[in-house]
Amino acid sequence: MQYPEDSEDSDHTPAERAAAASRSTWVSVLVNLVLTSVQILAGVLTKSQGLIADGVHSLSDLVADFVVLLANHHSQKDADEDHPYGHRRYETAASLVLGLLLLGVGLGMLWSAVVKLEQPEAIPQVHMAALWVALGALTAKELLFRYMLAVAKRVKSSMLVANAWHARSDAASSLVVGLGIIGNLAGYPILDPIAAAIVGFMVTRMGWGFGWDALHDLMDRAVDDDEVAAIRQTLAETPGIQGVHDLRTRKMGDMVVVDAHIEVDATLSVEAGHDIAVEARRRVMQRHRVLNLMTHVDPWRRPDGDHEKVPSAAQG
């Protein structure tokens, strides 16, 4: 769940990002509601296990959309006494729930397909209508993916990126299901449950990826090296700062919390050093998706007392 293009995002306020997330997710809700109903009904009527599996996948998307809406609502709450950094990790928790949901759905699909493959003689021939439904679903899901990814890139939301690629997994699964139906119609009935098994594997793999990434973010994973370098450059370019070290980052939903040691002229007053630190914080929070920057001011070209080597027992 990486951010596209540069790491700075001064064009969109949290409220604007929340509104964009809500709009795009409601569009996804509408599309998935229609697809779930049509695919499962058509799958039952045309005897296509692959189409039913794809419909269940769309149903998982529908549930996932409501998880995203809930998380988007709660993540915008202001900081309080119990949550001094706000509630933005609701977004990360939502990504974890999405991952677990996909993982469960995918494993269920795999199990159902394996059971069918154990009795190939009982696999029915599907109706031609199943192919048209699969192709229609493929088109709808690909268009939904492109729309949601464009919104996610514009407002730089990892939660929306996750949900967009969730939609892309649906488009890929509909393609596989369509190929399986074509094979079934061509006289190879076993290809329909094989397509269902492939969809199950795809969903399981994506669920694992989302869940694993979200788990790492909940354990205070740092942002990528490029974003760290951009934040370091902004600090270094602040007037009065002579050097930057011990720059640490951790994700807080779609935002970042930063700790940094900044070096200023040792002859400056405490007030002057404080003013430099305030300006550095303002610049970083304005240019990057940083929720808060905590600075420690060190004297430039003087020993850093915070990093003195502790004598070992042998030296003592």
LUMDRENMI-574462 format. One record per residue (C-alpha): residue number from 1; residue in one letter; y, x, z. Coordinates in nm, 2 decimals, always signed. Example, Ala and Ser with C-alpha at 12.3 -4.5 7.8 and 13.67 -1.06 7.14 Angstrom:
2
ATOM     k   r       py       px       pz
ATOM     1   a    -0.45    +1.23    +0.78
ATOM     2   s    -0.11    +1.37    +0.71
//
This chain:
316
ATOM     k   r       py       px       pz
ATOM     1   m    +0.00    +0.00    +0.00
ATOM     2   q    +0.26    +0.24    -0.11
ATOM     3   y    +0.62    +0.16    -0.20
ATOM     4   p    +0.72    +0.18    -0.57
ATOM     5   e    +0.99    +0.41    -0.69
ATOM     6   d    +1.23    +0.56    -0.44
ATOM     7   s    +1.21    +0.52    -0.07
ATOM     8   e    +1.56    +0.38    -0.01
ATOM     9   d    +1.62    +0.01    +0.02
ATOM    10   s    +1.98    -0.07    +0.11
ATOM    11   d    +2.01    -0.36    -0.13
ATOM    12   h    +1.81    -0.62    +0.06
ATOM    13   t    +1.86    -0.74    +0.41
ATOM    14   p    +1.56    -0.84    +0.63
ATOM    15   a    +1.65    -1.21    +0.58
ATOM    16   e    +1.65    -1.17    +0.20
ATOM    17   r    +1.32    -0.99    +0.21
ATOM    18   a    +1.18    -1.27    +0.43
ATOM    19   a    +1.31    -1.54    +0.19
ATOM    20   a    +1.16    -1.36    -0.11
ATOM    21   a    +0.83    -1.33    +0.07
ATOM    22   s    +0.83    -1.70    +0.15
ATOM    23   r    +0.91    -1.82    -0.20
ATOM    24   s    +0.65    -1.60    -0.37
ATOM    25   t    +0.38    -1.70    -0.12
ATOM    26   w    +0.45    -2.07    -0.17
ATOM    27   v    +0.41    -2.02    -0.55
ATOM    28   s    +0.08    -1.85    -0.47
ATOM    29   v    -0.02    -2.14    -0.24
ATOM    30   l    +0.04    -2.39    -0.52
ATOM    31   v    -0.15    -2.19    -0.78
ATOM    32   n    -0.45    -2.12    -0.55
ATOM    33   l    -0.47    -2.48    -0.44
ATOM    34   v    -0.51    -2.60    -0.80
ATOM    35   l    -0.75    -2.32    -0.89
ATOM    36   t    -0.97    -2.37    -0.59
ATOM    37   s    -1.01    -2.74    -0.66
ATOM    38   v    -1.07    -2.70    -1.03
ATOM    39   q    -1.31    -2.39    -1.01
ATOM    40   i    -1.54    -2.52    -0.74
ATOM    41   l    -1.56    -2.87    -0.89
ATOM    42   a    -1.62    -2.73    -1.24
ATOM    43   g    -1.87    -2.48    -1.10
ATOM    44   v    -2.08    -2.75    -0.95
ATOM    45   l    -2.06    -2.97    -1.25
ATOM    46   t    -2.14    -2.69    -1.50
ATOM    47   k    -2.40    -2.52    -1.27
ATOM    48   s    -2.22    -2.19    -1.27
ATOM    49   q    -2.26    -1.98    -0.95
ATOM    50   g    -2.01    -1.73    -1.08
ATOM    51   l    -1.74    -2.00    -1.12
ATOM    52   i    -1.82    -2.13    -0.77
ATOM    53   a    -1.79    -1.78    -0.63
ATOM    54   d    -1.46    -1.74    -0.80
ATOM    55   g    -1.34    -2.07    -0.66
ATOM    56   v    -1.44    -1.96    -0.31
ATOM    57   h    -1.24    -1.64    -0.37
ATOM    58   s    -0.94    -1.86    -0.46
ATOM    59   l    -0.99    -2.05    -0.14
ATOM    60   s    -0.98    -1.73    +0.06
ATOM    61   d    -0.65    -1.66    -0.12
ATOM    62   l    -0.52    -1.99    -0.01
ATOM    63   v    -0.60    -1.92    +0.35
ATOM    64   a    -0.46    -1.57    +0.31
ATOM    65   d    -0.13    -1.71    +0.18
ATOM    66   f    -0.09    -1.92    +0.50
ATOM    67   v    -0.16    -1.60    +0.71
ATOM    68   v    +0.12    -1.42    +0.52
ATOM    69   l    +0.36    -1.71    +0.57
ATOM    70   l    +0.28    -1.72    +0.94
ATOM    71   a    +0.33    -1.34    +0.98
ATOM    72   n    +0.64    -1.35    +0.77
ATOM    73   h    +0.79    -1.61    +1.00
ATOM    74   h    +0.70    -1.43    +1.32
ATOM    75   s    +0.79    -1.08    +1.20
ATOM    76   q    +1.16    -1.18    +1.16
ATOM    77   k    +1.20    -1.26    +1.53
ATOM    78   d    +1.46    -1.06    +1.71
ATOM    79   a    +1.37    -0.79    +1.96
ATOM    80   d    +1.31    -0.90    +2.31
ATOM    81   e    +1.23    -0.75    +2.65
ATOM    82   d    +0.86    -0.73    +2.57
ATOM    83   h    +0.91    -0.62    +2.21
ATOM    84   p    +1.21    -0.38    +2.21
ATOM    85   y    +1.14    -0.28    +1.85
ATOM    86   g    +1.10    -0.63    +1.72
ATOM    87   h    +0.79    -0.81    +1.59
ATOM    88   r    +0.75    -0.64    +1.25
ATOM    89   r    +0.39    -0.54    +1.32
ATOM    90   y    +0.30    -0.91    +1.27
ATOM    91   e    +0.30    -0.80    +0.90
ATOM    92   t    +0.06    -0.52    +0.96
ATOM    93   a    -0.16    -0.76    +1.17
ATOM    94   a    -0.15    -1.00    +0.87
ATOM    95   s    -0.27    -0.73    +0.64
ATOM    96   l    -0.56    -0.66    +0.88
ATOM    97   v    -0.65    -1.03    +0.89
ATOM    98   l    -0.64    -1.04    +0.51
ATOM    99   g    -0.87    -0.74    +0.49
ATOM   100   l    -1.12    -0.90    +0.73
ATOM   101   l    -1.10    -1.23    +0.55
ATOM   102   l    -1.18    -1.06    +0.21
ATOM   103   l    -1.45    -0.85    +0.37
ATOM   104   g    -1.63    -1.16    +0.51
ATOM   105   v    -1.59    -1.36    +0.18
ATOM   106   g    -1.71    -1.07    -0.03
ATOM   107   l    -2.03    -1.02    +0.19
ATOM   108   g    -2.10    -1.39    +0.17
ATOM   109   m    -2.08    -1.38    -0.21
ATOM   110   l    -2.31    -1.08    -0.23
ATOM   111   w    -2.57    -1.25    -0.01
ATOM   112   s    -2.56    -1.57    -0.22
ATOM   113   a    -2.59    -1.38    -0.54
ATOM   114   v    -2.89    -1.17    -0.41
ATOM   115   v    -3.07    -1.49    -0.31
ATOM   116   k    -3.03    -1.63    -0.66
ATOM   117   l    -3.14    -1.31    -0.83
ATOM   118   e    -3.46    -1.31    -0.62
ATOM   119   q    -3.56    -1.63    -0.82
ATOM   120   p    -3.44    -1.57    -1.18
ATOM   121   e    -3.66    -1.85    -1.32
ATOM   122   a    -3.46    -2.10    -1.11
ATOM   123   i    -3.12    -2.00    -1.26
ATOM   124   p    -2.98    -2.29    -1.47
ATOM   125   q    -2.80    -2.27    -1.80
ATOM   126   v    -2.43    -2.33    -1.76
ATOM   127   h    -2.22    -2.56    -1.96
ATOM   128   m    -1.96    -2.44    -2.22
ATOM   129   a    -1.68    -2.60    -2.01
ATOM   130   a    -1.73    -2.33    -1.74
ATOM   131   l    -1.61    -2.07    -1.98
ATOM   132   w    -1.28    -2.25    -2.05
ATOM   133   v    -1.22    -2.30    -1.68
ATOM   134   a    -1.28    -1.93    -1.62
ATOM   135   l    -1.04    -1.82    -1.90
ATOM   136   g    -0.77    -2.06    -1.77
ATOM   137   a    -0.82    -1.92    -1.41
ATOM   138   l    -0.79    -1.56    -1.55
ATOM   139   t    -0.46    -1.63    -1.72
ATOM   140   a    -0.31    -1.81    -1.42
ATOM   141   k    -0.42    -1.53    -1.18
ATOM   142   e    -0.29    -1.25    -1.40
ATOM   143   l    +0.05    -1.42    -1.43
ATOM   144   l    +0.06    -1.48    -1.05
ATOM   145   f    -0.02    -1.11    -0.99
ATOM   146   r    +0.26    -0.99    -1.22
ATOM   147   y    +0.51    -1.23    -1.06
ATOM   148   m    +0.42    -1.14    -0.70
ATOM   149   l    +0.41    -0.76    -0.76
ATOM   150   a    +0.76    -0.78    -0.92
ATOM   151   v    +0.89    -0.95    -0.61
ATOM   152   a    +0.72    -0.70    -0.38
ATOM   153   k    +0.87    -0.41    -0.57
ATOM   154   r    +1.21    -0.56    -0.56
ATOM   155   v    +1.22    -0.61    -0.19
ATOM   156   k    +0.97    -0.33    -0.10
ATOM   157   s    +0.73    -0.52    +0.11
ATOM   158   s    +0.39    -0.37    +0.18
ATOM   159   m    +0.26    -0.71    +0.29
ATOM   160   l    +0.36    -0.87    -0.04
ATOM   161   v    +0.21    -0.57    -0.23
ATOM   162   a    -0.12    -0.64    -0.05
ATOM   163   n    -0.10    -1.01    -0.14
ATOM   164   a    -0.01    -0.93    -0.50
ATOM   165   w    -0.31    -0.70    -0.55
ATOM   166   h    -0.52    -0.96    -0.38
ATOM   167   a    -0.42    -1.19    -0.67
ATOM   168   r    -0.50    -0.91    -0.92
ATOM   169   s    -0.85    -0.89    -0.77
ATOM   170   d    -0.88    -1.26    -0.85
ATOM   171   a    -0.78    -1.20    -1.21
ATOM   172   a    -1.05    -0.92    -1.24
ATOM   173   s    -1.31    -1.14    -1.08
ATOM   174   s    -1.23    -1.43    -1.32
ATOM   175   l    -1.28    -1.18    -1.61
ATOM   176   v    -1.62    -1.08    -1.47
ATOM   177   v    -1.72    -1.44    -1.42
ATOM   178   g    -1.61    -1.52    -1.78
ATOM   179   l    -1.83    -1.24    -1.91
ATOM   180   g    -2.12    -1.36    -1.70
ATOM   181   i    -2.08    -1.72    -1.83
ATOM   182   i    -2.07    -1.59    -2.19
ATOM   183   g    -2.40    -1.40    -2.12
ATOM   184   n    -2.56    -1.71    -1.97
ATOM   185   l    -2.46    -1.92    -2.27
ATOM   186   a    -2.60    -1.64    -2.50
ATOM   187   g    -2.94    -1.68    -2.35
ATOM   188   y    -2.93    -1.45    -2.05
ATOM   189   p    -2.90    -1.68    -1.75
ATOM   190   i    -2.93    -1.40    -1.50
ATOM   191   l    -2.59    -1.27    -1.60
ATOM   192   d    -2.41    -1.55    -1.42
ATOM   193   p    -2.54    -1.46    -1.06
ATOM   194   i    -2.49    -1.09    -1.15
ATOM   195   a    -2.13    -1.17    -1.22
ATOM   196   a    -2.11    -1.35    -0.89
ATOM   197   a    -2.25    -1.04    -0.72
ATOM   198   i    -2.00    -0.81    -0.89
ATOM   199   v    -1.72    -1.04    -0.77
ATOM   200   g    -1.86    -1.02    -0.42
ATOM   201   f    -1.86    -0.64    -0.43
ATOM   202   m    -1.50    -0.63    -0.56
ATOM   203   v    -1.38    -0.86    -0.29
ATOM   204   t    -1.57    -0.66    -0.02
ATOM   205   r    -1.43    -0.33    -0.14
ATOM   206   m    -1.07    -0.46    -0.14
ATOM   207   g    -1.11    -0.62    +0.20
ATOM   208   w    -1.23    -0.29    +0.34
ATOM   209   g    -0.93    -0.11    +0.19
ATOM   210   f    -0.67    -0.35    +0.32
ATOM   211   g    -0.83    -0.36    +0.67
ATOM   212   w    -0.86    +0.01    +0.70
ATOM   213   d    -0.50    +0.08    +0.59
ATOM   214   a    -0.37    -0.18    +0.83
ATOM   215   l    -0.57    -0.04    +1.12
ATOM   216   h    -0.42    +0.31    +1.05
ATOM   217   d    -0.07    +0.16    +1.05
ATOM   218   l    -0.14    -0.01    +1.38
ATOM   219   m    -0.23    +0.33    +1.52
ATOM   220   d    +0.12    +0.47    +1.43
ATOM   221   r    +0.04    +0.63    +1.10
ATOM   222   a    +0.33    +0.83    +0.95
ATOM   223   v    +0.49    +0.74    +0.61
ATOM   224   d    +0.41    +0.96    +0.31
ATOM   225   d    +0.55    +1.31    +0.26
ATOM   226   d    +0.80    +1.20    -0.01
ATOM   227   e    +0.96    +0.95    +0.22
ATOM   228   v    +0.97    +1.19    +0.51
ATOM   229   a    +1.14    +1.45    +0.28
ATOM   230   a    +1.40    +1.19    +0.17
ATOM   231   i    +1.48    +1.11    +0.54
ATOM   232   r    +1.50    +1.48    +0.62
ATOM   233   q    +1.74    +1.54    +0.33
ATOM   234   t    +1.97    +1.26    +0.45
ATOM   235   l    +1.98    +1.41    +0.80
ATOM   236   a    +2.04    +1.76    +0.66
ATOM   237   e    +2.33    +1.64    +0.45
ATOM   238   t    +2.51    +1.48    +0.75
ATOM   239   p    +2.83    +1.68    +0.83
ATOM   240   g    +2.78    +1.90    +1.14
ATOM   241   i    +2.40    +1.92    +1.12
ATOM   242   q    +2.28    +2.28    +1.07
ATOM   243   g    +1.91    +2.21    +1.07
ATOM   244   v    +1.64    +1.95    +1.13
ATOM   245   h    +1.30    +1.99    +1.29
ATOM   246   d    +1.02    +1.80    +1.46
ATOM   247   l    +1.08    +1.50    +1.23
ATOM   248   r    +0.82    +1.23    +1.31
ATOM   249   t    +0.78    +0.88    +1.17
ATOM   250   r    +0.56    +0.58    +1.24
ATOM   251   k    +0.53    +0.25    +1.06
ATOM   252   m    +0.66    -0.07    +1.22
ATOM   253   g    +0.55    -0.33    +0.97
ATOM   254   d    +0.75    -0.27    +0.65
ATOM   255   m    +1.00    -0.06    +0.85
ATOM   256   v    +0.99    +0.29    +0.99
ATOM   257   v    +1.07    +0.43    +1.33
ATOM   258   v    +1.19    +0.79    +1.32
ATOM   259   d    +1.23    +1.07    +1.59
ATOM   260   a    +1.41    +1.39    +1.50
ATOM   261   h    +1.56    +1.70    +1.65
ATOM   262   i    +1.89    +1.79    +1.49
ATOM   263   e    +2.06    +2.12    +1.53
ATOM   264   v    +2.44    +2.14    +1.58
ATOM   265   d    +2.68    +2.42    +1.66
ATOM   266   a    +2.62    +2.54    +2.01
ATOM   267   t    +2.99    +2.57    +2.08
ATOM   268   l    +3.06    +2.19    +2.02
ATOM   269   s    +3.13    +1.96    +2.31
ATOM   270   v    +2.88    +1.70    +2.42
ATOM   271   e    +3.10    +1.43    +2.27
ATOM   272   a    +3.12    +1.60    +1.93
ATOM   273   g    +2.74    +1.65    +1.92
ATOM   274   h    +2.69    +1.29    +2.01
ATOM   275   d    +2.93    +1.17    +1.73
ATOM   276   i    +2.72    +1.38    +1.48
ATOM   277   a    +2.40    +1.22    +1.60
ATOM   278   v    +2.55    +0.87    +1.57
ATOM   279   e    +2.66    +0.94    +1.21
ATOM   280   a    +2.32    +1.08    +1.13
ATOM   281   r    +2.16    +0.76    +1.26
ATOM   282   r    +2.40    +0.54    +1.06
ATOM   283   r    +2.33    +0.72    +0.74
ATOM   284   v    +1.95    +0.72    +0.77
ATOM   285   m    +1.94    +0.35    +0.87
ATOM   286   q    +2.17    +0.26    +0.58
ATOM   287   r    +1.98    +0.46    +0.31
ATOM   288   h    +1.62    +0.41    +0.42
ATOM   289   r    +1.40    +0.14    +0.55
ATOM   290   v    +1.44    +0.28    +0.90
ATOM   291   l    +1.44    +0.04    +1.19
ATOM   292   n    +1.56    +0.29    +1.44
ATOM   293   l    +1.63    +0.67    +1.46
ATOM   294   m    +1.61    +0.85    +1.79
ATOM   295   t    +1.77    +1.19    +1.78
ATOM   296   h    +1.75    +1.49    +2.02
ATOM   297   v    +2.05    +1.73    +1.98
ATOM   298   d    +1.96    +2.10    +1.99
ATOM   299   p    +2.21    +2.40    +1.99
ATOM   300   w    +2.20    +2.58    +1.66
ATOM   301   r    +2.10    +2.95    +1.68
ATOM   302   r    +2.01    +2.92    +2.05
ATOM   303   p    +1.66    +2.91    +2.19
ATOM   304   d    +1.52    +2.56    +2.20
ATOM   305   g    +1.42    +2.49    +2.56
ATOM   306   d    +1.19    +2.20    +2.46
ATOM   307   h    +0.96    +2.44    +2.27
ATOM   308   e    +0.93    +2.74    +2.51
ATOM   309   k    +0.58    +2.88    +2.51
ATOM   310   v    +0.40    +2.81    +2.83
ATOM   311   p    +0.23    +3.13    +2.96
ATOM   312   s    -0.15    +3.11    +2.96
ATOM   313   a    -0.36    +3.16    +3.27
ATOM   314   a    -0.46    +3.50    +3.15
ATOM   315   q    -0.10    +3.61    +3.11
ATOM   316   g    -0.02    +3.47    +3.46
//
